[in-house]
Amino acid sequence: MVGVEIDMVVNDSLKALELYENIFDIKRVEVSNFPRGENEVVFTLYDVRFHMLDENPEFHLIAPKPDDPKTSWVNVRVPDIKETYAKAMDLGCTEVQPVTEISDYGVSNAIFMDPFGYIWMLHQVHKEVSHKERIQLWEEKRKN
């Protein structure tokens, strides 16, 4: 068996799962129900496998903190960015970048930090713009 999953350490994986289920269309794969510090959760989001573990310093599992987020993020392409972003804001996430339309590139994006210290970027594609076209647009902007 082969595959790839994104692993995350959070202070409470059961609470994090509940939050993510209220923002995204999450499918549970495995969820334990032990005391906090011993739980793990496996879920899929648009066919990508995530594995969350409770913070447990004894096993060197240290979660990011809201005032010390890490420099990686999860980029999720969503069907309705405004709806998804509103859910995140309503559920206590912190705005990093509001929904921003980048019409030349055919996308809107937004960024938020969840209460567990993770950064999430949302993308909605309004029209396909090829890589070649994006490079040309960038080169034109660099000249100006």
Stockholm file with secondary structure:
# STOCKHOLM 1.0

chainA/1-144         MVGVEIDMVVNDSLKALELYENIFDIKRVEVSNFPRGENEVVFTLYDVRFHMLDENPEFHLIAPKPDDPKTSWVNVRVPDIKETYAKAMDLGCTEVQPVTEISDYGVSNAIFMDPFGYIWMLHQVHKEVSHKERIQLWEEKRKN
#=GR chainA/1-144 SS CCCCEEEEEESCHHHHHHHHHHHSCEEEEEECCCSTTSCEEEEEETTEEEEEEECBGGGTBCCCBTTBCCSCEEEEECSCHHHHHHHHHHTTCEEEEEEEEEGGGTEEEEEEECTTSCEEEEEEESSCCCHHHHHHHHHHHHHC
#=GC SS_cons         CCCCEEEEEESCHHHHHHHHHHHSCEEEEEECCCSTTSCEEEEEETTEEEEEEECBGGGTBCCCBTTBCCSCEEEEECSCHHHHHHHHHHTTCEEEEEEEEEGGGTEEEEEEECTTSCEEEEEEESSCCCHHHHHHHHHHHHHC
//
